[in-house]
Amino acid sequence: MKVKEIIFMVEEDTEGGYTAKALGQSIFTEANSLEELKKNIKDALKCHFDKEEDIPTVIRLHIVKEETFVYA
């Protein structure tokens, strides 16, 4: 059965750029910008799935941004 959607957890890397890990699949990639990351995710999906028709048509990016501030 074809998966219709895949979700990637996207985080800003402490050294710059972004990392993306698919939830429920062993797919990981990284890039310097969000646009480059989207391209790398497409490439990673092509490598992960045996047939192009098995690649999910909806790719959801869950972007997590951590911020710290001082309460004073």
Secondary structure, DSSP 8 states (H G I E B T S, - for coil): ----EEEEEEEE-TTSSEEEEETTS--EEEESSHHHHHHHHHHHHHHHSSSGGGS-SEEEEEEE--------
